[in-house]
Amino acid sequence: MDSLSDKKMDVSTSSSLFMEGNVVESADIDLMAEQIVHDEDRMEKPHDANKKMPSDTGQYAMKVKATQRMALYQTKSKFYLVGSNNTQTSFRVLKIDRSESKTLDISDDRTLYNAREIRDLLTMIDVGNRSKIGQKMGSGLTKSVSAFGLVGFVRFLDGFYIILITKRRKVGLIGQHTIYKVEDTSMIYIPNEYKEQHPDEQRYLKMFQATDLSSNFYFSYSYDLTHTLQYNMSNPVFLQQNDMPEPVRLSDVDGATSGNFCYISRYQDKFVWNHHLLKDLHDIDSEWKLPIIHGFVDQANVSIYGKPVYVTLIARRSRLFAGTRFLKRGANYDGDTGNEVETEQIASDASIGSDSLSNCTSFVHMRGSVPTQWAQDISKIQPKPPIIIETTEPFASTAGRHFNQLLERHGSPIIVINLVKKRESRKHESLLSEEFVKQISYLNQFLPGKDKIQYIHFDMARCNKAKEANVMGRLSNIAYQCVKQTGIFHSKPTPFVHLQKSWQSKHKVDLIKASKEKDESLAYQMRQTGIIRTNCVDCLDRTNTAQFAIGKCALAFQLHALGVLKEPQLEFDTDCVRMLEEMYEDQGDTLALQYGGSALVHRIKTYRKLAPWTSKGNDIMQTMRRYYSNTLSDAEKQNTMNVFLGIFVPEHGKPPIWEKDFNFDYYLHHQKALREYKPLTQWWNPELLEFLPFSLDIGRKTCTELSRAQSINDITDDYYHPFELTVLQDLFAFAEINHSVRDYMPNCTTDFSPFSVRVRLGKKREEMSSAKANLLLKNPNLAGKSTSSNTSTEDDSDQSGSDSSDSERSESELDSLEGETTSGYISFESVFPSFESVYGSALVAPNKEDMQLYRRNAALSRDSGPLPGSRTVSANAVPHPLARPILRPRACPIPVHDYDHCLLPPISDESLKIYENYIKVGEQGPNEPSEETLEIYRNYVNMFKNNN
């Protein structure tokens, strides 16, 4: 009996069906009737349907996917995927037919069941599928696996497989939205017909599983990871559901106000790596569809005297033209480039818990191969295969399609930072520079002046070989000029401190003025328009260092916008910058392993001339590992990725992918684009003119679903998990996230600011284990400079001549260079300064009154009982906070005559008046402002008038 019941029945269930750990959550659920507690009093109360989100605030809320727990049950003819919310008060059922092997037959009745109804439904299915009357419970319906999400379905040559997420780990928080990393998956064959398999089925299955889903795949139930924060916090403009031929403006939908509705936006397909696995799920509810991105996610807590600011790094790798290093160079005919990764840097005030009051900033930049038709000849085994321009395009059609995509997604200006070598004795990388400049010059002829593509070339390898190299200084100057043009996104209006004349005089062109020039209505709000695009040949080592310099500059503006920095400037060797450097190096290692087969070869410290001499051997090993991977395993990895992404679909009667010739992959990705009948000068979308410099995608933001506002419980349950008993120390904010004080601040310091330059970098994290840190500690040069002359393994063939533009330096750059170097002489006083030189006063014996006050406080602390946490508690036991032993009362240690000295200072009349006014305002409302306050306000308004 496999039909779903249309009649709702009374069901009860236990609230402990889903068990999850604190770090890595492993789904372990069972909805069978024999394991459900039949106790009416334990049934969970349903959510209050009338309790909605707060009143209309002008901001639509993103819909939270309530189906976060799943259990897969099977009979002989059906699979039943049962999903529920976290509190198990709402259930859904997805029925999958097992009799068909060539087609995927899925039915979703879109019915919400409560706990009692789902129990009775599963019991009915179990009883109806028993082969004999009187068999024990569970013989007709058996549980296969528990899961946290549905990745999708895939078919090779025989039947379909279902892929489920069985383990997840929390890796980040954005406001009230949680980001998870896939830790483990389960792949189950659906058909029940065990006929003879195709001989190639198992090999395709192994190829598909070679793409490890537990390696850098991420998802979220409530936050769209495929889009930027600026896109997600903007309101949708159009609605286009599956049955709508054309999108409809939300303003034309009756009653569609932001306080009454929530939405699901249209995902950015190029970043959805399970797009091929979800392509057959058109007729099921969006609750089951979970987009998964591939790349890198990391988060750290910058603690500014106790105020937490979460810095999040999200790198989204494009699935279009994805592949390995030498096989994915340049771009395809649609403008999708190799190794294209969009990196978003988010800084948010984590002391604000409410999502509607969130104070967050973001900055987006990207990397990608040079968007031309070029490749490297790998037919011969050699360390650096020659670069070949495969197709010369007089009208730059490939680059035009690529930059048109960037203009639509990010707006203008598009700033290209090209780090490829410019002058070489034998042309190699310089071929790309010359071709890139020609194409950008051609495309700029047809763009408006203010929206033209900006091109910046910086020969980073040559600059690093100079005798007095200051690569980071040059990159910092470039980054500062670029970030000022694109701006950053800030979810709130700019604080008053940013408008002070003293700040404007020091920084001639600030982000506020730039926003005002773009749109008068955004005079005091910051929006990012445009994007910084960085590339070298591989888009790995040099690009990652340049992106760190850009991210460091952007983070200074972000922290300044949040009000924690007086000026948008961050210095090297501070806890905050070292934390950011480690995040970008982890990102670089991850992306390099995905694309190149090895970790980074040249790190940020290499270009800062701080790399230890022992890193030379590590660079050689990484180079050999990358060469081995590219030479021997790239072809197999590329085939695996083509099968996983659905670029190659196996078919009966056709040769398998491993029997194709070497050039098959090229033609598989370079399919000619449909001819567009438009002038060759019109390479950009004409609709862009209506929105530039702002993004066309944001201006025409479309949602695929609009539903009634969710209950507050559905939103808070996803963030706080009140249905679980969790130890405070095991929470993500305490145990998992990196912390600037715990992990980066030196052990012995009196300056707790994360923005202070540290002379001695004795970090706790390095004492604990990190391999990179061990290399740093082995450097025998106490001055902090590398003892190795040069750790670069770049091509040394470009020795003819010198580039004057790379050798000349301004005075400011030389000053910054001098600031990063030391004289090399070390004295005892410089390493161990005296107490007076550090604190400004010498140590003296305490006076009699201070000692008396100290004894009183010590006596109070001693007689008040043991400190919390001083007793040994079992790891499995969670004692109640009030379960403390009753201590024997003791006499007060403070004599009566000492009360005249007053342990606390008396309350002044002024403070008492402030408190009385505070209470009066709360009871009677605000008073009329005083004349002094009005005068301050008039001066504030006149300041803006004079500036305008």
N, C-alpha and C positions, 0 to 999 in steps of 0.2 A: 504494500500500500504506500505508493511514493508520491501521491498528489498532496499538495499543500492545502491545508484546511482554510476555507474562506470564513469559517465561523470562529470568532474569537472565544477562547476558553480560559477559565481561571487556572492560573499556574502559580506556583511558588518556587523560589530557588534560594540558594544560599549566597550570601555576599562574598564568600571566600572561594568562588570558583576560579578566579584568576589569581595566581601568585606571581609576584615579580620581585627581583632582587633590587638592590640599591644602585649598583654600578651597571652591570650588564643584565638586562631583563630577559628572562627566558620564559616564553609562554608555556603555561602548564594548566590547562583548563579541561573540564569534563562536564558536559551538560547532560549526562545520562541520568535517567530517573532514579536509578538505584543509589546514586551518590548525592542526591539532592536532599537536603534536610526538610522534612515536612513539618514545618513550624510556622504557623501564621504570624506569630509575633516577631519573627526575624525577617519578614519580608520588607524590603526597602520601600520607603514612601516615594511616590512619584514626584517629579519636579512640579513646582507650581507653574502651571501654564500661563497664568496671568502675570507672572513676575518677569518682566522684559528688561531689556537694556535701558539705561537712563534715557531721558528725553532727548529729542533731536538736537544733536550737537553740531550738525553740519558735516559729519564725517561718517560715511558708510563703514560698517564693520565687516571684516573678512569672516566668512563662515568657518566654524570649527568642525572638522570631520569627527562626528561623535563615534563612529564605528572604529574603535581602536583595539578591540580584542576580538579574536576569531578562533573558531574551532571547526575543523573539517571532519565530517562524519561520512561514512560510506555504507551503502548497501550493494547488492549485486548489480543493480542497474542505475544507481544514482550516487552522486556526491552531494552533500549538503554542507555549504559553508555558512555557518552561523556566526554573525557578528553582533557585538553589543558595545554599549558605551562603558566607561570605566566603572560606573557604579552598578551596572547590570540591571538597570531599570527599563532599558529599551533595547529590543533585539530586532535583527533583520535576518532573512534567510535567502541564500542564493542557491538555486538548484541547477546541477550540472549533469547532463545526460551522459552515461558511460557506454551506451550501445553503439554510438556513431564514432568511428575512428578518424574519418576524413574531414568532418565538420565539427565545429564547436557549438553545441546546443546549450545555451544558458538562459535561464528564466529568472526574472526578479519580479516578485509580486508587489514590491514596494509597500509592503504592509509592515507596520510597527507592532511588535508583540511585547507584552509585558512579561515579567518573570514567570508567572503562572501559566500563561498561554504557551510560551516556548517549551516549557517542560512537558505539558500535555501533548503538544505537537510532536516532539521527539519521541515521546512514549508511544504515541499512536503509530508513527512510522516504524518504530522498533517492533511493535506487536504485529503489524501488518506484513513484515518481511521475515518472520520466523518460518522456517521450513516445516516445523512440527508444532502442533498445539501443545502448550505446556512447557516449552523450552524456557530456560532461565533468561532473565533480563539481559539485554545487550547482545544477544546472538543474531538479531536481525539488523541492528544498526550499531556499528562499531566506530570508535573514534580513531582517526588517523594521525592528526597533528594539531597542535595549538599554535597560534600565530598572532602577530601584531599588525599585519598588513598584507595586502595582495599586490605582488609585483606584476603579475600578468600571466598570460598563456603563450606557449610557443609550440610549434609543430615543425618537424624536420621531414621525414619521409613516411612515418606511420601515424600514430595518434598524437593527440595534444598532451602537453604537460602543464600542470599548474605550479606556479612558483610563489611561495609564501615566506614572509619574514618571520623567523622563529626567535631571533634574539636581536635586541637593540640596545643602544647605549646613548645616554644623553650627553651631548657635546657642546651645547650652546643655548643661551636664552636671549631672545630679542623682545624686550618688554615682557608680556605674558605668554609669548610664543616660544615653544620648545623645539629645538632641532635635535634630531636623533641620527645616529650612525648605524647602518646595517652591520650587525655582527655575525649573523648566520642566517641561512635560508634553507628551505626544503623544497625539493623538486619532485613532484609525484606524477606518475603516469596515470592518465584518466581512463582510457578504454579498458573494459574488462575482458575483451577478447584476446586471449593469449595465443594468437596465431604466429606463424613464423615471421620474425622481424626481417626487415630489409638489411642486407649485409653492411650497409654504411650507416645504419641508424645509431649504433653505439659509438662510432667515431664522431659523428656530429654531436652526439650528446656530450662526449668528453670535451670537444672543442668549445661548446657552449659553456660548460662548467669551468673551463679554464679561465674564463672571465670571472674572477673572484668577486662576488657581490659583497663580501665582507671587507673589501679593501676600498675605502674612500668613496662609498656611496651614502648619500644623506637624504633625509626626508623630514617633513613636518606635517602635522595634522591641521595646523591652523595658520601657517605662514607660507606664502608662495615663494619658495626658494629660487624659482626660475626667473624672477624679476627683482629689480632693485628696491630698496626701501622707499625711495622717492616715488616709484611707480605704485607700490603697495599702499602708500599713505595718501595717494590721490584718489578722488572719487571717480567711479565709473561714469562714462558718458552715454554709452550705448548698451543695449541688451540684445543678444542674439542667441536664442536657444536652438536646439537641434532641429526643431520643426519650423524655424523662422527662415524664410529665404533671404530677407534683408534685415540688418540691425535696426532697432527702434531706439530712439532717444529716451533716456530715463525720464526726462522732463515731460514726455508725452504719456507716461504710464501713470494711471490714476493711483494716488496714495503712496507712490514710491518715494517716501521721505527717508532720510538717513536713519532716523530714530526707530523706524518701523521695519526696516529690511536689512538683511545682510546678503552678501554676494560671494560668488566664486568667479574669479577672473579667468580669462583665457590664458592658459599657460604659454610660456615662450618655448615653442616646440624644439628649438635647436639645443636647449639645455635639458630636455626630458630624455634621459637615457633608456627608459623603459617604454618609449613611445611605440616601438614596434610590438611590444608585448601587450599593449593595451588597445591596439588598433581594432580588434574584433568586439570590443565592449561598448557598442554604441547605445544599446537599449537598456543598460542597467543604470542604477542610480549613481550619482557622482560620489556618494559616500564610499563606494568600493574602490574608486580610482585614486591611486596614490602616486603622484609624480615623484621620481627619484632623480637627483642630480649626481654628477660625478665630478670630483675635483678635490677640494680641501676646505675644511672648516676648523677654525681654532678660536679660542676666546680666552681673555685674560682680564684680571681685575686690577685696575690702577687705583690704589687707595690713596686719596689725598686727605691726609689727616682724618681717616675714618670714613670719608665720603667715597663710596664705590662708584667707579666709572668703568663700565664694561667695554673693552675694545674687542671687536669681533672681526675676523677675517674670513670672508666667504669667496672661494674661487670656483667658478662654474666653467667646466670644460664643455666646449661645443661638441655635439655628436655628429655634426655635419663635417665631412672631410676629416674625420678623426682617424688616427692611426699612429704608426711608429715613425721614428725620426727621418730616415732617408727615403721612406716610401711616401711620406706626406709633406712635400715641400711646396711652397707657393700657395696657389689657390685653384679651385675648380672653376668651371665656367659660370657658376652661380655666384661667385664672389666669396665663398666660404674658404677660409684659410686654414692651413695646417697649424696645429698646436694653438688654436684660438682659445684663450681663457680670459674670462671677465672676472676681475677681482674687485670686490666691494669691501670697503673698510668702514665699519660702523662703530661709533662711539656714543654710548647712551648712559644717561644718569640712572644708575641702578637703585638709587635710594628712593625713587618714585615707583611704587608698585603698580599703580593703576595704568592700564594701557591707554585709556582716554586722556591721561595727563602725562603721557610719556614725553621725555625731553631727550631727543636723540638726533644725531647727525650722521651723515654718510657721505662717502666719496667713492666714485667708481672710476677705475682705469682698466686697461686691457693690454694683452700681449697677443701677437699673432704673426705668422710668417709674412714675408714680403708678398703682397697680393698681386703677383704676376705669374706667368706660366714659366716656371723654372724648376729644375731638378738637379740631382747629382748622380753621376754615372757610377753605379756600384757594381758593375759587371766585373771589375777588377778589384782585387783586395788591396787597398791602400788606405793609409790613415785619413787622408782628406781627399775624398773623391772630387774631381773637377766640377765646377758649377756650369750648368748649361742653360741658356735661355731658350726654351723649347719653341716658343711662339712669340714673334714680335707683333704686338697689337698696336697699329697706328692710332686707333681710336680709344685705347685703354679701356676696353669693355669690361674686362675682368676686374680691374681696380675700380672702375666706375660702379659696378654692382656692389662691390664690397663697401665702398664709402657711402653709397646710397643707403645700405642697411644701417650703418652707423649714424647717419643723419636722421633716419627715421626713429631709431631707438633712443638716441642720446641728444640730438640737436646739434647746434654748432656753438663754438668752433671745434673742429677736429684737429688736434695737435699731434703730429707724427714726430716721434723721437727715434731717429735711426742711429743705431750704435754700430753699424757695419763699418768695416775698414774702408777708408777712402783712397789712400795712396799706397800702392804696393809695387814692388819691382816686377812681379809677375801677377797679372790680374787674376784675382780669384773672387774675393768678397766684393771688391769694388765694382764688378759687373752688376751686382744687384743694386748698388747705390746709384749708378748711372741710369739704369732702367727705371728705378723708382722715382728719381727726380724728373725724368722725362714725362712719366705718366701723371704725376701730380701737377706739373706745369700745364699739361694739356687739359686736365679736368678743371683746373682753377679758372680757365678762360670763360667758363659758362656759369660760374657761380657769382652771386652778388658779392661785393667787396668785403662786407663785414662777415660773410659766411664762408670765405675761402678756406681751403685746407692749409694749415700752417705746417711747415716742414722745418725741423731742426736736426742737424747732423752733428754727431759727436763721436769722433773716433776714440772710443774708450780704451781699446787695446793699446793704441799708440801713446795715448796720454799716460797710461799706467806704466809704460816703459821709460818715461822721461825721468831725468835724474831727480828732479824735485816734483814728483807727481803729486797732484792733489785732485784725484778723481772725484772723491766725494764732495769736495768744495765746488767743483764745476757742476756736478749733478745737482747739488743743492740750489745753486743759482738758477739753473734751468727749471728745476721743479717749482721754485717759488714763483717765477714768472708765468709758468703754465697754470698752476693752481689758481692764481689770481684771475686768470681769464675764464677758466671753467667754473670756478666757484665750488662750493660744497652745498649739500642739502641740510637744512635745519628745520625740524618739525615745528618750531615755535618762533615767534617774532624775536628779533635781535634785542638783547638786553641793552639797557641805557649805557652801560660802561663802554660799549663799542663805538658810541657816537661822540665820545669826548674828543675835543680838539687836540689835546696832547697826543692821543693815539693816532689821530688822522695826520698830524704833522710829521710823525716819525715814519709812518707807512703811507707813502704818497697815494697809492691806489689800493684800496681795501675792498673786501668782498661786498660790503654794503653798497658802495658806489657802483660796483660792477652790476649788482642786481638791479639797482635803480635805473641804470642805463638800458638794461634789457627790457624792463617793464616798470612803469611808474607805480602800478598797483602793488609791486613787490619791493617798495623802497626800503622796507625794514624787515624783509624776509629773505633768506638765502635759499636759492635753488641752483642746483648744478645744471648747467647747459653745456653740452659738448662732452668730449672725452679725450683723455690723453692716451695715445696708442704708442706702445714701446715695442721695438723689435731689434733683434740682431739676426744672426744666421739661424741658430737653433732656437732662439727665444728661451734660453735657459739661464746660463750663468750671468752674462752681462745684463740681460734683461731683468733678472731678479734683483740684482744690485741697484739698477736704475729705479725699479719699482719701489724698492725700500726707501730710496731717497725721496721719491714722490710721496710715498705713504707717510714718511716722517714729517714732511712739510704740511701735508693735508691734516695729519693728526694735531699739529700745533693749532691750525685754524679751527679744528673741531673742538678741542679742549677750550680754546678761547671762546667759542660760541656757547659752550656749556657753562662758562663763567668760572672756570677753575684755573685759567691762566690769564695773567694780566696782559701779556703780549703774545702774539702767535709765533713764538720761537721756542724750539727745543734744542738742547745741546746734546752732543754725543756723550757717552759714558755716564748718562743718568739712568736710573732704574727704569724709567718709562721707555726710553729709547732702546736700552738693552733688551727689554721685554719685547718691543716691536721688532727689533732685529732678529731675535730668536723665532718669532712667529713667521717672519718673511723667509728665514732660512728653512724652517720646517715646510713652508709652502713650496719653496724652490726645490727641496729634496723630493717632496711628494710628486710634483709635476714633472721633475726630471726623470724619476723612476717610471712614471706612466708613459712618457714620450720617448725618452732616450735610453732607458734601461739601467741607469745608475743614478746615484745622488749627484749633487752639485760638485763640480770640480773646482771652480773659483768662487770663493765665498766673499761675503761683504768685508770681512777682515783682510782678505787678500788685497782688495782695492784700497783699504785704509792703511795698508802697510803695517798691519798689526798681527798678521798671521805668523804663528810660531814656525821655527825652522823644521819641526817635525811634520808639518802639514805637507811638505814637498812629497814625501812618500805616499801620503794619503791621496794627493792629487794624481799621482802616477797610477795608483791602484784604481781610482775611479775612472780614469781615462781608459785603462785596459778593460775594465768591466763594461764600460759603455761601448767600446770597440767590439768586444766579443758579442754583446747583445745585438748590436746593429748588424753584425756580419752573419751570425749563425741563427739567430732566433727571431729576427724581425718579421720575416715572411710568414712564419707560423702564427706569430702574435697578430699580424694584420688579418690573416684569414679568420682567426678566432673573433676579432672585433667585427669583421664584416658579417659573420653569422649572428653574433649577438645583437647587433644593431639592425638586422634585417636588410642590410644592403645587398647581401647575397641570400637568396631563398632557395633551398634545395628542391629539386624537382625530379620526378621519376623519368627515366629515359635520357637524362642529361648527365654529362660528366660531373663528378664531385669537384668541390672547390680546390682540393689538393692536387688534382690532375690538370688544372688549368695552367697555361703557360705563364711566364714571368710577367708579361705585359697585361695580363687580364685585370689585375687590380687597378691599373691606370685607367683602362676603359670603363671599369665598373664605377669609378668616381668621377670621371670626366665625360659625362654624357652631355651632349650639346644642349644648351638651353633653348627653349622655344624662341623663335625669332619674334622680336617685338617691333611692330611697325610704328616707329617713332623716329624723329630726327636724331642723328648721331650726336648732336650737341645737347640733346635732352637726356642726359644719362641719369639725372636725378628725378625723383618723384615730383610732379608739379604741385601736389598737395602740400609739399614741404613749405612753400612760401607763405602759407597761411599760418604756420606755427613757428617757424624759425625766429629766434634762436632756440626755442623750446622744442621738446620732443614731440614728434607726430604720434608716437604710440601712446604717450600720456594724454595728449589732446584728444585722441579718439579711443580712449581706453574702453574696452568692451568686456562685459561680464557674460558668462554663459549660463548663469543661474541666479535668480533673485528669489529669496525666500524670506519668510517672516523672521523677525529678530529672534535670536536664540535666547533661551533662559540664561540668566547670569550664572547659574550653577554649571551649565555646560561649558562655559568659558573658564570659570575659576577652577573647576575640577581638573581641567587639563593642565593647569599650572601648579596648583597647590597639592593635588592628590590627597584630599582630606579623608578618603576612604582607606588609606594605608597608615600603618604605624611606622613612622620613620624616625630614626635617631638623628638629632640635630647635626651631629658631627658628620653624618653620612650624606647630608644634602649636597647637591651639586655645587651650590655657591660656596660651601665650606671645604669639601673634600676634593672635588674634581677640577675646578677652575684654577688656573695659575693665578698667583697673588703677588703683587709687587713687593709687599712687605715680607711675606714668608719665603718667597722663592728668589728674590732679586736684591733685596736690601742687605748690605753687609751686616755681619753679626754684631759688631761693636760700632755703633754710630749714635750720635745725638741729633742728627738732622734727618727727620723722618719724611722729608719732602721727596716724592719720586722725581722731581725736576732738578735736583741738586746734582752737580757733577761730582762723581766719586773719584778720589785720587787713588784709593786702594780698593780694588775690585774683589774683595773676599766675599763671594756670594754663597749663600746657603745651598743653592741648587748645585753649584759646582762641587761643594763638599759632599753632596749626596751621591753623585755618580756620573754625570753626563760625560760622554766620550769627548765631545767638543771641548768641554771645560778642562778635562785632563790634559788635552793638548796645550791649552793656554797656560796651565800651571807648570808645564815642563819647560816653558821658555826661560832660559837662564838670564836673559837680559831684564834686569829689574826696572829699567826705564820704560818698559812697555812696548818698545819697538822690536820689530822682527829682526832676528840675527841673520836671516837668510837674505841674500841679495835680491832674489826675484823668484817668486813661486809660480809665475805664469808659464803656461804651456801653450800659449797661442803661437800661431805661425810666425816664425821669426824671419820670414823671407822679405819683409818689407823694410829694408834697411836703406834704401836709396832716398836721399833727400829727407826733409822734415817739413811738416805742415806748420806754417807760421801761425795759423789760427789756433793750433793746438798747443803751441809752445809759449805763446804770449799769455801773460797773466796780469790781472789787475792788482792794484794794491790791496784791495779787500780780500782777494783770494790768497795773496801771500800772507796777509795777517792771519787768516784762518789756518793757513798751513803751519805758521809758526806756533799757533795756539795748540796744534795737535802734536807737536814735537817737544821734546825735552832736551835739556842741555847734556844729559848723560851723567852728571855728577850727583852723587847721593851722599847725604850726610845723616848722622844719627838723628839730628833734630827734625829733618824733613820726613823721616820715616816714623819717628816716635816724638811728635810735638808735645810740648809741655801743656799742663792743664790750663795754665793762664793764657797761653797763646790760642787755645781752642775755644775756651769759654769766656775769656775776657776778665777773669778774676782768679785769684789764687786761693788755694785751700787754707781755711783757718778753722780753729777749734770752735764748735758751737757754743753759744752762750748758755747761761743757766736757764733762761726762760724757754729757749728752744728745746733743751733737753727735757724740761718738765712737760712740755706739750707732746714730745715724742713718747715719753713714758705713759702719758694718759692714753694716747691712741693705741699704743702697743698693748696696754692692759685691756682696752675695749675689744681689740681684735682677738686677744687670747681667750677672753671670757664669753665671747659670742658664739662659741662652738666651732667645729671643724669647718674648713672651707669646702664649698661644693666640689665634688669630684675627688676629694681626698681619700674616700674609701674605695676599696677595690670592688668593682662591679663585674659580674660575669658578662661575657660577650653576648650571651643569649638572653640575658635578663635585662629588662628596662624598668628600673625602679620608679615608683611614683615620686614626683618632685616633693610632695608633702610628707613622704615616709621617712622622716628624719628622727633619730632618737631624741627623746625629751631629756634635755640636760638639767642637771641639778642647779637650781638658782643660786647665784652668788651675789655677794654684796657689791654695790657699785664701787669701782676702784677710784673714783674721783671724790676727794673730800668735799665737804659742804662749803668750806670757806673759799674753795677754788672757783666757785660759780661766779664770783665777782669779776673774774678775768674774761668771762664770756668766750666760750669755745667758737661761736659763730659771731661775726660782726653784726651790730645792730642795723635794722632796716632804716634807711634814710627817708626823710619826708618826700624827696623827689621820687624814689623808687616806689614808695607807698602810693603816691599820686598816680604814677604810671599804671600800677596794678588796679587801682580803683577805676580809672578810665577804661582799662581793658574789660573789666567786668561790666561796666556801664554800657559799653558798646555792644557787648553780647546780649544784654537784656533789653536795651532800648533802641539799639541801632546806632549807626554812625552819627557823630556830631558834625556841625558845620566846620569846614576847615578854617584854621586861624589865618590871620592876615599874613603872617610870616610864611606859612605853607603856600598860600596863594601867590605870594611874590616869587617863591622858588619855581612854581609851575609856570608863571608868566615868563620868567627867564629861560626856562626849558623850551617853551614854544617859540620864543623869539630866536633862539639859537638855530632852530630848524629853518625858520623863515629867512634868516640871514644867509644860511648855507645854500638855500635854494635860489 
